């Protein structure tokens, strides 16, 4: 789960944006 903080941040941002929409 630490790797998510390194590069998963961009992917998470995209997923969150879709949920917000």
C-alpha positions, 0 to 999 in steps of 0.5 A: 500500500506504500507504493500507492503513495508514490505513483498511484496518486495520479491513478487515484486522482483519475478514479476519484474524478470519475466518482465525483462526476 
